[in-house]
Amino acid sequence: MTVRTTHSSTADVVARLGTVVGIPVVPYAPDGAVDLTRTGELADRLVGSGLGAITPNGNTGEFYALSPRERADVARTVTGVVGDRAVVVVGVGLDPATAKAEAAYAAELGAHAVMVHQPVLPYMSRAGWVEYTAAVASAVPRLAVLPYVSSPAIRGSDIAALVRRAPNVAGIKYSVPDPVAFAETVQDTDADLLWIAGLAESYAPSAWQAGARAFTSGLVNVVPEISFGLLDALRDDDTERAAALWRRIRRFEQLRARDRSADNVSVVKEAMHQLGLCDRSVRPPSTTLPDADQADVARILSAWNSEDWKEKP
């Protein structure tokens, strides 16, 4: 394997990460295998649209439904296609040995950073979370590391302890659906970090007020202009435009969040299927949308298609 090296410092990577962090879907071929050719094409489409950061093997990429070989293939494909045109943040996780090995592989590929998924064990202590994440960070000391925090048990003091253990922890993807908890965690963390609103466009405005300067997005796979428009509105402190954009995407994001995000990926893939970008298929435990929801997605896309996202509402 050819190892591609980058010359970006952690500070440079963090500066570039203050943007929309797109989480690409993984398309499947008719036989159910990962379609790597289409994976590369979709990554190229996103970066070509102006996306500045991309996370292969994120949750919208069905991380937990992929085999180790498939995750490696996806990471290699996306990293190779994107290169240095955008910040590549490879998602890693599962057991400590796997997370460390996949982080090291991401570094060999030339990725700029890794995002460490929330541990999935049913029992997690706060100190154990620090230990787990620090161990992964130690495997890639030259990469920026972005822990994914989705448990309200993790507090600002825990994040500060992690940064003391692992100085390459450069930002936090915060995904607890509680704006107050987010604001408190930011205030209680004694560290200079990039805060990323990990619950995408729905929570981006409230998170921005608390100190976030980036947000993740699955929606960007569908109509990138929406996500970029919201980012511009937040950067410009244009609350009226941000609110208008939020209202326009509300139904789409409600469908994704319904039943504890049961259809998070399915809604995105359905929209992409209707746009001719990829098949709607997902892997268990996700399921494709029923006919009524497919029609709802079609109505949303029709409304969006009639609007010019480049113009202020």
Secondary structure, 3 states (H helix, E strand, C coil): CCCCCCCCCHHHHHHHCCCEEECCCCCECCCCCECHHHHHHHHHHHHHCCCCEECCCCHHHCHHHCCHHHHHHHHHHHHHHHCCCCEEEEEECCCHHHHHHHHHHHHHHCCCEEEECCCCCCCCCHHHHHHHHHHHHHHCCCCEEEEEECCCCCCHHHHHHHHHHCCCECEEEECCCCHHHHHHHHHHCCCCCEEEECCHHHHHHHHHHHCCCEEEECHHHCCHHHHHHHHHHHHCCCHHHHHHHHHHHHHHHHHHHHHHHCCHHHHHHHHHHHCCCCCCCCCCCCCCCCHHHHHHHHHHHHHHHCCCCCCCC
